Amino acid sequence: PRVSGQPSSGEIRANRYQRVVHLKGSKALNDANVLQHYGKLGENAVTFIKWSHQNGKPETPKSFTGRGFISFKTPELAAKAVQEKTWMLDKEKIFVTPIKGILGSNPAIFDKRCLNAFMDAEAAMAQAK
């Protein structure tokens, strides 16, 4: 049963997706340049980053796809990131897309796998705190 005033599991899941954006556009993407770019949104605005690798093998540098998922502290911060749509990194355009855009289209299979791994890892990290 649902306790009055408590969000349902569907509402919790929807909130998690609202906090996540998809980045793509450069194999130069990394934690440091993402944190630097989004530092303008406030301290600790970015709470989790997961990069996409071909065949799920991050140990091979050539496997990085230039794509990843970024989780923000709040849906509002994620919305601000999405409003930007693109930003430049080493003369390459980085595209910022809401997760709804990824789930509602026909994304590459590795992006679906990466999103699932991202959500699992983020949940595990939150439980460990």
C-alpha positions as CSV (number, residue, x, y, z in Angstrom):
1,P,0.0,0.0,0.0
2,R,1.1,3.5,-0.7
3,V,1.6,5.8,2.3
4,S,-0.1,9.2,1.8
5,G,2.4,11.8,0.7
6,Q,5.0,9.2,-0.4
7,P,5.9,8.9,-4.1
8,S,5.0,5.7,-5.9
9,S,7.7,3.5,-7.4
10,G,6.6,4.8,-10.9
11,E,7.0,8.4,-9.7
12,I,10.5,7.6,-8.2
13,R,11.5,6.0,-11.5
14,A,10.2,9.0,-13.5
15,N,12.1,11.4,-11.3
16,R,15.3,9.4,-11.8
17,Y,14.9,9.6,-15.6
18,Q,14.2,13.4,-15.4
19,R,17.5,13.9,-13.7
20,V,19.5,12.1,-16.4
21,V,20.8,13.4,-19.8
22,H,22.5,11.7,-22.6
23,L,25.7,13.3,-24.1
24,K,27.3,12.4,-27.4
25,G,29.7,13.9,-29.9
26,S,33.3,13.4,-28.9
27,K,35.7,10.6,-27.8
28,A,37.4,13.4,-25.8
29,L,34.5,13.4,-23.3
30,N,35.5,12.5,-19.8
31,D,34.5,13.0,-16.2
32,A,36.8,16.0,-15.8
33,N,35.5,18.1,-18.7
34,V,31.9,17.2,-18.0
35,L,32.3,18.3,-14.3
36,Q,34.1,21.5,-15.4
37,H,31.4,22.3,-18.0
38,Y,28.5,21.7,-15.6
39,G,30.2,23.3,-12.7
40,K,28.4,26.5,-13.7
41,L,25.2,24.8,-12.4
42,G,26.5,24.7,-8.9
43,E,28.7,22.6,-6.6
44,N,27.9,18.9,-6.9
45,A,25.3,19.5,-9.6
46,V,26.5,16.3,-11.4
47,T,25.9,13.3,-9.1
48,F,26.9,10.4,-11.4
49,I,28.5,9.7,-14.8
50,K,28.5,6.5,-16.9
51,W,30.2,6.3,-20.2
52,S,29.2,3.9,-23.0
53,H,31.7,1.4,-24.4
54,Q,31.3,-1.0,-27.3
55,N,30.6,-4.5,-26.0
56,G,30.6,-3.1,-22.5
57,K,34.4,-3.3,-22.2
58,P,35.7,0.0,-20.7
59,E,39.2,-1.5,-20.3
60,T,39.9,-1.0,-24.0
61,P,40.4,2.7,-24.8
62,K,39.3,2.2,-28.4
63,S,36.0,0.9,-27.2
64,F,34.8,4.3,-25.9
65,T,31.8,5.4,-28.1
66,G,31.9,9.2,-27.3
67,R,28.5,8.8,-25.5
68,G,27.4,8.7,-21.9
69,F,24.7,9.4,-19.3
70,I,25.0,12.2,-16.7
71,S,22.8,12.3,-13.6
72,F,22.1,15.7,-12.0
73,K,21.1,16.4,-8.4
74,T,17.6,17.6,-9.5
75,P,15.4,17.4,-12.5
76,E,15.6,21.2,-12.7
77,L,19.4,21.0,-13.2
78,A,19.0,18.4,-15.8
79,A,16.5,20.6,-17.6
80,K,19.0,23.5,-17.6
81,A,21.6,21.2,-19.2
82,V,19.2,20.1,-21.9
83,Q,18.2,23.7,-22.6
84,E,21.7,24.3,-23.7
85,K,21.3,21.5,-26.4
86,T,25.0,21.6,-27.5
87,W,28.4,22.8,-26.2
88,M,31.8,22.7,-27.7
89,L,34.7,20.5,-26.5
90,D,38.0,20.7,-28.4
91,K,36.2,22.0,-31.6
92,E,33.7,19.2,-31.5
93,K,30.0,19.7,-30.8
94,I,28.6,17.8,-27.8
95,F,24.9,17.1,-28.0
96,V,22.8,17.1,-24.9
97,T,19.5,15.1,-25.0
98,P,16.9,14.3,-22.3
99,I,16.5,10.6,-21.6
100,K,13.0,10.8,-22.8
101,G,14.4,11.6,-26.3
102,I,16.6,8.4,-26.1
103,L,13.9,6.1,-24.8
104,G,11.2,7.5,-27.2
105,S,13.3,7.1,-30.3
106,N,15.2,4.1,-31.8
107,P,18.5,4.3,-29.9
108,A,21.5,2.1,-30.6
109,I,21.5,-1.1,-28.5
110,F,24.6,-0.2,-26.6
111,D,23.0,3.0,-25.4
112,K,20.1,1.0,-24.0
113,R,22.5,-1.4,-22.3
114,C,24.5,1.6,-21.0
115,L,21.4,3.3,-19.6
116,N,20.4,0.1,-17.8
117,A,23.9,-0.3,-16.4
118,F,23.9,3.4,-15.4
119,M,20.6,3.2,-13.5
120,D,21.7,0.0,-11.7
121,A,25.1,1.5,-10.8
122,E,23.5,4.8,-9.6
123,A,21.0,2.9,-7.5
124,A,23.8,0.8,-5.9
125,M,25.8,3.9,-5.2
126,A,22.8,5.6,-3.5
127,Q,22.2,2.5,-1.4
128,A,25.8,2.4,-0.3
129,K,25.6,5.9,1.1
